[in-house]
Amino acid sequence: MARVETKLVPQPATNYLPERDADKQPILETRNLGIDFGGLAALDSFDIAVSPTEIAGLIGPNGAGKTTVFNLLTKVYQPTRGTILFDGRDTLGMSSVHLSRAGMARTFQNIRLFNNMNVEDNIKVGLHKSIKYGMVAGTLRLPSYWKQEKIAHERVRELLSIFSMEHLTQHRAGSLPYGAQRRLEIIRALATDPKLLLLDEPAAGMNPSETAELMENIVKVRDTFQIAVVLIEHDMNLVMGICEGICVLNFGKIIAKGTPSEIQNNPVVIEAYLGRREEDHPEDERAEGEDPGVTYVEGPEGHSTDEWAADKGPEVMHGEGREEDHHADGD
């Protein structure tokens, strides 16, 4: 039988890792990941790699598909195509519970605490993997129950100390200020002893001083627990301040990857956020009421705006001029 020559096609290099982890297996890797809703490709050809101790950022305009990525990684959604490797293992067939046990934890855009439970009990929910007593010991309050409860209590206080929240142990979670609830959700995720922590807009609703403290705490979490962190965030000061590698999504596709400085100066990224400048906008094509002395910008959806001058692009990537009300579930 005559041998048929197989044509090989080159594949793009997609993995960018911190130099310190260059010889280590990525904790997370996706290959050609995508999902369709009906006839709409909400995410397509999503390829990233995250090293075991990296702080990585996933950014993009509203509706770009960022939260969809997290839902795919954690098996809230099942991918239409592609592969997700977590700690070298294909997650095909795994559920959210399996991934949690394997070491993946996340927070959500909208806070999901047990509001009527106190702070300590919320965190103990995340300690379910490490609590060893069973139903009988818990019901009869056997010595093994009290021993495990003491261990859990000490672990809760240890985790709360990261965010200086030990004094709130017995407070009802729903009574905490918004920023404290955000921090509590991160602590509960840490209680699962993750290898990879996914943070979906952790700075949402925080003031500048709280955000600055959060930046320090995320780095502290990474350094203390030696884990990877991937975050979705609209606050560019936070993203550019702590992320080592950044991936930019727009309309469900990756448009750029790189370091913060590379992303800040990437014209494709700036266009995705601000729209394309119309350098040669003919006078006779201006809409009624448009000022001929103003340079107009055509946004991603075809809308024009006069809010941005030519030199505002880099400032937006540093966090200036961003909208505050951007926390839509459609991210």
N, C-alpha and C positions, 0 to 999 in steps of 0.2 A: 504494500500500500504506500502510495506516495505521501511523503511528509508535507503537511501544510504549514507554511511559515506563518507564525503568529506575529501580528504587528503590535509593537509596544509603543505606548504613548507616554510622554513625560507627564509627571504629576507635579503640581506646584509645591514648593517648600512652604509649609504652614506653621512650623513650630518655632517659636521664639521663647527662649528660657533665660533666666538670670544666669550669669556666668558661673556663679558659685554652685549651681545645681545642674550644670551642663552634662555631668557624667551620671546623673540620676534619672531614673524612670519618672516620667510625669505622673503626678497624682491624678490628673484629669486630662483626657485627650478625646477630642471628637473628630470624626472623619466623615465628611460629606453629609453632615446632619441636616435633616429637613423635615418639615411637617406641612401638610396641606389641610386646609379646612374647606371641604367641598372642592371647588375648582381654584381656590386661592392658595398660593404658596406663601404661607406666613413666615416661613424660614427656609432658606435654601443654601446648600453648600457651606455650612457653618463648620469651619475647621479651626480648632484652637488647641493649645497645650498649656497646662499650668504645672509649674514645678512644685515639689513638696513643701517649700517654704516661701512661695511667692505671694505677694499681694498684687492681684490683677484687677483691672477695671474693665467693665463692659458699659459703654456709653452709646448714646445716640438720641435723636429726636424722639418725641412722644410717638408711640405707635410703631417704633422701629423693629420690635420683636424681642426686646431684652428680657422681659419677664417670661415670655414664651420659652426662651432658652432655659431659664431656671426650671420651669415646669417640665421641660423635657429631661433635663439632667436628673431631677428628683422623681421622675415617673408619674407626675400628675398627668402628663400627656405621654402617649406612646408615639415615638417618631414614625413618620411615613417611610423614611429611608435614612440610611447612615448608621454609624456605629458610635457608641459611647463607651470609652474605657475608663474605669475608675480603679486606680491603684493597679493597673495592668490587667484588670479583669473586665471582660465584656459584660455590660449590664443587661443584655437582652434577656427578657423573661424575669428580671428582678422587679420587685415592687418597691414602693416608698419605704416600707418597713424593712425590707432586706437592705436597702441602701443606708438607712439610718444605723442599722446594726453593723454595717461594713465601715461606717465612719464618715458619712456625708450628712451635714446638717444645714438648715437654712432658716432665714427669717422671711417675712412677707412684707409687701407694700403696705397692706392694711394690717394693723396690729391684731394678733390673734392670741391674746392671753385669756386665762380663766379669770374673768374680772371679779368674781365673788370669792375666789380663793386668795389667801394671803401670798405674799411674795415668796416665802419659803416653800410653800406647797406647789407653787407654779414651777419652781426650779426642780423640786423633787420629781415632778413629772418627767423631766429630762434625764433623771438619774435611774430610770427604770432598768437600764441594762446592768447597772452595778449593784442594785438592791437584791440580796440573795435569799431573803426569807419568803416562805410561801403563804398560802391562804390560811392554813391551820395556825402557823406561828403568829400571823398577823391578827387573826380572830381571837386567839387565846392569850395574846400578849406574852408569848414565851420569851425566855432570855435571848434567843437568837433575834427576835424582833427588836428588842430594845438595843441590842448591840448594833444592828444594822441601821437603826434610826439615829443612833448617836453618830455613826460614821457619816450618814447622809447629812445630818445637821452641820457637822464640821465642814463638809465639802461645800455646802450651800454658802456658809459664811466665807469660805476661802474664795469662792467665785464672786460673791458680792463685793469683796474687798478690792477686786480689780477696778470696779467703778465707784468705789467708796460709798457703797449703799448698805453696809451692814446694819445700820440703824433702822432700816426699813423692813426688816425680816418679817414682822407681824402685821405690816400694813396690808390692807386689801389692795390687790393689784389694780382694780378699776378706779381706785381713788388717787392713784399716783399722777403727777403731772405727765404731760404727753412725752416729753423727752426721757423721763425716768421709765415710762412704759417701754419705749424703744430700747433702752439699755437692758431692761429686764428680759426682753425677748431675746437679745443677743446672749445674755447669761444663760438662759434656759437652753439655747442651742449649744452652748459650750458644755453644758452639763452632760450631753450625750457623748462626750469625749471624741469629738470629730477629728478626722484627718484633713477634711476640707470643709470650710465654713462659707456658705453662700449668703451674702447680705443684700437684700433688696431694698434700696433706698434707706440706709440706716440713719441718715442725717435729716430725713424728712421731718419738718416741724420743729427743728432745733434752731436756736438762735446762734449767732456767730461764735460766742464763747463756748457754748455746748458742743458745737461742731468741731472747734479746735481741740477740745478735750477728747471728743470721740476719735479724732485722728490719732492722738497719742495712744489712746486705749487700744485701737485696732492694731497698731504696731506692737504694742505691749503684749497683746494676745498672741500675735504671730511669734514673737520672740520667746515668750514664756512657754507656750505649748508646742512650738515648732510645727505649726500647721500652715496650710495654704488658705488664703482668703481670696474669694472672688466677690466683687461688689458691683452692684448697679447703683449709679448715683447721678443726679443732675447737678450737684454742687461741684463745680469744676475746681474750686480751691481745694476741696478734699481729695478729689481724684488725682489732680496733678501733684498734690502734696505728698501722697503716700504710695500711690500705685507704681509698680516697677514696669509692668507691661500693660498696655491698653489696647482693647479691641473696639472698633467703632462699627456699629450697625446702622443701616438705613434701608427702610423698606424690605427688611428680612434678609439682607445680604451684608457681608462684611465689606466695608469700603476702605478700611485702613487698619494697620496694626503697627505698634511701635512703642517707643519710650514716650514719656510725657512731652518732652521738647519736640519730638518728631510729630506727634499728633497735634500739638498747638500750632505748628507751622504748615500743616498739610492742607493745601488748597481745596482738596476734595472734601475734607472734614468741615472746613469753614463754610463751604458752599452748602453742605447738608444742613448745617445749623442756621445759616443766614440767608441762603438763596444765592442766585447768580446775579452779579452786577451787569446791568445793561449799559455797556460803555457807549454804544452807538445807538442810543434810543432816539429815533427821528422825532423832530418836533411835531410833525403832523400826525404821529401815532399816539401822542399823549392823550390820556383820557381827559374828559371835561373836568376842570377843577384842579388838575395837576399843575404844580408850580414848575415852570420851565427852568428855574434856577436850582432845582433839587435833583440829585442823582437818585433814581428809583431802583429798587431791587425786586427781582422776581423770585418769590419764595418757592419751596419745593412743591407746593400745591398750586402754583400759578398765581398766587396772590402777591400784590406789590406792597411794599412798605417803605416809608421814608425815615424809619427810625434809626437806620444804621448808615453811618458814613463809611467811606472806604477803609479807614484805618481802625474800625472797630472789631475786625475779625479776631486778632490775637487776644483782645481784651475779653471777649466772650469765652474763649477757651481757658482764660484765667479765672472765670467765674463772674465777671462783671456783666450786668445787663441781662441776667437770666431771669426767666419768669419764676414767680413763687408758686403759682398754682399749677403744678404739672403732674400731679400724682394720679393719673388715670390708670384704671385697671388694664387698659388696652396696650400697655407697654410690652 
